[in-house]
Amino acid sequence: MSNIIRYLLSGILVCAVSYNAAEAKKKNSELWNTDMEFFKTEEARRIGDQVLMYQRVTGGWPKNVDMEKPLDESGVAAVLGEKERRNDSTTDNNATTVQMGYLARLYRATGDVKYRDAFRRGVEFLLSGQYENGGWPQFWPENRDYQIHITYNDNAMVNTMNLIRDMMYGKAPYDGGTDLITPACRKRLFDAFYRGGGMHPCHSDSQGGSADRVVPAALP
């Protein structure tokens, strides 16, 4: 295969991935909502309950899925039938990180512990996937081929690091004392953040791509 053909195919793949990420964000627009008044509505709870359905047994979520579209009985059965999957949980295309932010806001607005508990499972998912060298694979706990590599594409690692930084410092919506994030968990987040800070996009085990800058944190 000539270099020109490889280049063209790579460009097509990048465009397809970017399109999928943009489409997923458009479909899940309310998951990006930060207006706390919205989280007091029944619609916010309806979406939150569906987010819980889509959460895998791993604690993470799959990517490029419309989690806001109302589900009928057969749809609910289909989603719950996928719950035990261990090979499609990821932080790629903003998966998992955006769901965790939504659940944190919903818990703050409602006080319903089922949202807090699901959020905490998400935290455990993030912490469980970090390599000793500080990076994260694209999918875990089960993965194959390129999925094992540390992923900078679509800012997967940057989003993960920024979320961990916000959680460890109790930045909204992760504030409110120790009810959402315990002191022991916060210490683990600090450890994960500073271990991840040693990574570089040119690391030999990384999956390339431009990445936004991780905002540094001051030492506690």
C-alpha positions as CSV (number, residue, x, y, z in Angstrom):
1,M,0.0,0.0,0.0
2,S,1.5,3.4,-1.0
3,N,2.1,6.1,1.5
4,I,-0.5,8.3,-0.2
5,I,-3.2,5.7,0.2
6,R,-2.2,5.2,3.9
7,Y,-2.4,8.9,4.4
8,L,-5.8,9.2,2.8
9,L,-7.2,6.2,4.8
10,S,-5.8,7.8,8.0
11,G,-7.5,11.0,7.2
12,I,-10.8,9.3,6.6
13,L,-10.6,7.4,9.9
14,V,-9.8,10.6,11.8
15,C,-12.8,12.4,10.2
16,A,-15.1,9.4,11.0
17,V,-14.0,9.3,14.7
18,S,-14.4,13.1,15.0
19,Y,-17.9,12.9,13.5
20,N,-18.9,10.1,15.9
21,A,-17.8,12.1,18.9
22,A,-19.6,15.3,17.7
23,E,-22.8,13.3,17.0
24,A,-22.7,11.7,20.5
25,K,-22.3,15.1,22.1
26,K,-25.2,16.5,20.1
27,K,-27.4,13.5,21.1
28,N,-26.5,13.8,24.7
29,S,-26.7,17.6,25.0
30,E,-28.4,17.5,28.4
31,L,-25.5,15.5,29.9
32,W,-23.4,18.6,29.4
33,N,-25.9,20.8,31.2
34,T,-24.5,22.7,34.2
35,D,-27.7,24.7,35.1
36,M,-28.5,23.4,38.6
37,E,-32.2,24.4,38.2
38,F,-32.4,21.8,35.4
39,F,-31.3,19.0,37.8
40,K,-34.3,19.7,40.0
41,T,-36.7,18.6,37.2
42,E,-38.3,15.3,36.4
43,E,-36.6,15.3,33.0
44,A,-33.2,15.4,34.7
45,R,-34.1,12.4,36.8
46,R,-35.4,10.5,33.9
47,I,-32.2,11.0,32.0
48,G,-30.2,10.2,35.2
49,D,-32.1,6.9,35.6
50,Q,-31.2,6.0,32.0
51,V,-27.6,6.9,32.6
52,L,-27.7,4.4,35.5
53,M,-29.0,1.7,33.2
54,Y,-26.2,2.3,30.7
55,Q,-23.5,2.0,33.4
56,R,-21.6,-1.2,33.0
57,V,-20.8,-3.6,35.8
58,T,-17.2,-2.1,35.5
59,G,-18.4,1.3,36.7
60,G,-17.8,2.9,33.3
61,W,-19.9,3.7,30.3
62,P,-19.7,3.0,26.5
63,K,-19.1,5.7,24.0
64,N,-21.2,7.2,21.1
65,V,-24.5,6.2,22.7
66,D,-27.6,8.4,23.0
67,M,-28.4,8.0,26.6
68,E,-31.1,10.7,26.7
69,K,-33.5,9.2,24.1
70,P,-36.6,7.8,26.0
71,L,-36.5,4.0,26.2
72,D,-39.6,1.8,25.9
73,E,-39.9,-1.6,27.6
74,S,-37.9,-3.4,24.9
75,G,-35.3,-0.7,24.9
76,V,-34.8,-1.0,28.7
77,A,-34.4,-4.8,28.4
78,A,-31.8,-4.4,25.6
79,V,-29.8,-1.9,27.6
80,L,-29.9,-3.9,30.8
81,G,-28.9,-7.0,28.8
82,E,-25.6,-5.2,28.0
83,K,-24.9,-4.3,31.6
84,E,-22.4,-7.1,32.3
85,R,-20.2,-6.2,29.4
86,R,-16.6,-5.6,30.4
87,N,-15.1,-4.7,27.0
88,D,-16.7,-1.4,26.0
89,S,-16.2,0.9,29.1
90,T,-14.0,3.9,28.0
91,T,-13.2,7.5,28.5
92,D,-12.8,8.0,24.7
93,N,-15.2,10.6,23.1
94,N,-16.0,11.9,26.6
95,A,-17.6,8.7,27.7
96,T,-17.7,8.1,31.5
97,T,-16.3,11.5,32.4
98,V,-19.5,13.4,31.2
99,Q,-21.8,10.8,32.8
100,M,-20.0,11.3,36.1
101,G,-20.4,15.0,36.0
102,Y,-24.1,14.7,35.3
103,L,-24.6,12.2,38.2
104,A,-22.7,14.5,40.6
105,R,-24.9,17.4,39.7
106,L,-28.0,15.3,40.0
107,Y,-27.0,14.0,43.4
108,R,-26.4,17.6,44.6
109,A,-29.9,18.6,43.4
110,T,-31.8,15.6,44.6
111,G,-29.9,14.0,47.5
112,D,-30.8,10.6,46.0
113,V,-27.9,8.2,47.0
114,K,-28.4,6.0,43.9
115,Y,-26.8,8.8,41.9
116,R,-24.0,9.2,44.4
117,D,-23.3,5.5,44.5
118,A,-23.2,5.2,40.7
119,F,-20.8,8.2,40.6
120,R,-18.5,6.5,43.1
121,R,-18.5,3.3,40.9
122,G,-17.3,5.6,38.1
123,V,-14.5,6.9,40.3
124,E,-13.4,3.3,41.0
125,F,-13.5,2.5,37.3
126,L,-11.2,5.4,36.6
127,L,-8.7,4.5,39.3
128,S,-8.7,0.8,38.4
129,G,-7.6,1.4,34.9
130,Q,-4.5,3.5,35.4
131,Y,-1.2,1.8,34.4
132,E,1.8,2.0,36.7
133,N,3.4,4.5,34.3
134,G,0.5,6.9,34.9
135,G,-1.5,6.4,31.6
136,W,-4.9,4.8,30.8
137,P,-5.8,2.4,28.0
138,Q,-8.6,3.3,25.7
139,F,-10.9,0.5,27.0
140,W,-10.7,-1.5,30.2
141,P,-10.8,-3.9,32.0
142,E,-11.1,-6.1,28.9
143,N,-9.3,-4.8,25.8
144,R,-7.5,-6.0,22.7
145,D,-5.2,-4.8,20.0
146,Y,-4.8,-0.9,20.0
147,Q,-7.3,-0.6,22.9
148,I,-4.5,-1.4,25.4
149,H,-2.5,1.7,24.4
150,I,-2.5,4.9,26.4
151,T,-5.0,7.2,24.5
152,Y,-4.5,10.9,23.8
153,N,-6.9,10.9,20.8
154,D,-10.1,12.9,21.5
155,N,-8.4,14.2,24.7
156,A,-9.3,10.9,26.5
157,M,-6.4,11.1,28.9
158,V,-6.6,14.9,29.3
159,N,-10.3,14.7,30.2
160,T,-9.6,11.9,32.7
161,M,-6.8,13.9,34.3
162,N,-8.8,17.1,34.5
163,L,-11.8,15.2,36.0
164,I,-9.5,13.7,38.6
165,R,-8.0,17.1,39.4
166,D,-11.5,18.6,39.8
167,M,-12.6,15.8,42.1
168,M,-9.5,15.9,44.3
169,Y,-9.9,19.6,44.9
170,G,-13.7,19.5,45.3
171,K,-14.4,21.8,42.4
172,A,-18.1,22.0,41.6
173,P,-20.0,19.8,41.1
174,Y,-17.6,17.6,43.2
175,D,-17.8,19.9,46.2
176,G,-20.0,19.5,49.3
177,G,-17.6,18.0,51.8
178,T,-17.0,14.3,52.1
179,D,-20.5,13.0,51.2
180,L,-19.6,12.5,47.5
181,I,-15.9,11.8,47.7
182,T,-14.4,10.5,50.9
183,P,-11.0,11.6,52.3
184,A,-9.5,8.2,51.5
185,C,-10.8,8.4,47.9
186,R,-9.5,11.9,47.6
187,K,-6.0,10.8,48.6
188,R,-6.1,8.1,45.9
189,L,-7.1,10.7,43.4
190,F,-4.1,12.8,44.3
191,D,-1.9,9.8,43.8
192,A,-3.4,9.0,40.5
193,F,-3.1,12.6,39.3
194,Y,0.6,13.0,40.1
195,R,1.4,9.6,38.6
196,G,-0.4,10.6,35.5
197,G,1.4,13.9,35.4
198,G,4.6,12.0,34.4
199,M,3.1,10.9,31.1
200,H,3.9,12.5,27.7
201,P,2.0,12.3,24.4
202,C,5.1,10.8,22.7
203,H,5.4,7.9,25.1
204,S,6.1,4.7,23.2
205,D,2.9,3.0,24.6
206,S,0.6,5.9,23.7
207,Q,-2.0,6.2,20.9
208,G,-1.2,9.5,19.4
209,G,-3.2,12.7,18.6
210,S,-3.2,16.2,19.7
211,A,-4.3,16.8,23.3
212,D,-5.4,19.9,25.2
213,R,-3.3,20.9,28.1
214,V,-4.0,19.4,31.5
215,V,-4.3,22.3,34.0
216,P,-1.7,21.6,36.8
217,A,-2.6,21.3,40.4
218,A,-0.7,22.6,43.4
219,L,0.7,20.2,45.8
220,P,-1.6,19.7,48.9
